[in-house]
C-alpha cells in the first residue's frame, strides 16, 4: 500500500512544493509558473446493487487530475517532478 500523503488546499501548493517528503527544503526552489500543466482523466467505478445480483451495474464517474511537471536540469539527466492536484468533477 502506498504511504499516506498530506492533504492541503491548492492555494498552499506553491509553498508546499518547496519541501521534499522528508521535510528538507528543495534546492533550487520550484517556480510553478515554469512548469507545464498536464491533465489526465481517470474513472472511479462502483457496483450499483448487490454483488450477487446479475442485474447489478458498474457505474463509473470521471475524475480529472491536473499535474504540474517540473524538469530539473542540474544533473546529467532531466528529472521530472510531478505534482498532483485532484479536482472534483461532480
C-alpha positions in Angstrom: 0.0 0.0 0.0 1.2 3.5 -0.9 2.2 5.8 2.0 -0.2 8.4 3.2 0.0 11.8 1.6 -0.8 15.1 3.3 -3.9 16.8 2.0 -3.6 20.6 1.5 -5.5 23.4 -0.2 -4.5 24.4 -3.8 -3.6 27.9 -2.5 -0.8 26.3 -0.5 0.7 24.4 -3.5 3.5 26.9 -4.2 4.6 26.8 -0.6 4.1 23.1 -0.2 6.3 22.0 -3.2 9.3 23.8 -1.8 9.9 20.8 0.6 10.7 17.2 0.0 8.6 14.5 1.7 11.3 14.2 4.4 10.8 17.9 5.3 14.1 19.1 3.7 13.9 22.3 1.6 14.1 21.8 -2.2 17.1 23.4 -3.9 16.7 25.2 -6.2 13.2 26.4 -5.4 10.4 25.3 -7.7 8.6 28.0 -9.7 5.2 26.5 -10.7 4.7 29.2 -13.4 7.6 27.5 -15.3 6.0 24.0 -15.0 3.9 22.5 -17.8 0.3 22.0 -16.9 -0.9 18.4 -17.8 -4.2 16.7 -17.4 -5.5 13.2 -17.2 -9.0 11.8 -16.9 -9.4 8.6 -14.9 -12.6 6.8 -13.8 -13.7 5.7 -10.4 -16.1 2.8 -10.7 -18.5 1.2 -8.2 -21.0 -1.6 -8.3 -24.6 -0.3 -8.2 -26.6 -3.1 -6.5 -25.8 -6.3 -4.7 -22.7 -8.3 -5.8 -24.7 -11.4 -6.2 -27.4 -9.9 -8.5 -26.6 -10.3 -12.2 -28.6 -7.2 -13.0 -26.3 -5.0 -10.9 -24.4 -2.5 -13.0 -21.0 -0.9 -12.8 -21.3 2.9 -12.6 -18.2 4.9 -13.5 -17.6 8.6 -12.8 -14.8 10.7 -14.3 -12.1 12.1 -12.1 -10.0 14.9 -13.6 -6.4 15.0 -12.4 -4.2 18.0 -13.1 -0.4 17.8 -13.0 2.4 20.4 -13.0 5.6 18.9 -14.5 8.9 20.3 -13.3 12.1 19.2 -15.0 15.3 19.6 -13.0 18.3 20.0 -15.3 21.2 20.4 -12.9 22.1 16.7 -13.1 23.3 14.7 -16.1 19.7 13.7 -17.0 16.5 15.7 -16.5 14.4 14.7 -13.5 10.6 15.1 -13.8 8.8 16.0 -10.6 5.0 15.6 -10.9 2.8 17.4 -8.5 -0.8 16.3 -8.4 -3.9 18.3 -7.6 -7.2 16.3 -7.8 -10.1 18.4 -8.9 -13.6 17.1 -8.1 -15.6 16.9 -11.3 -19.0 16.0 -9.7 
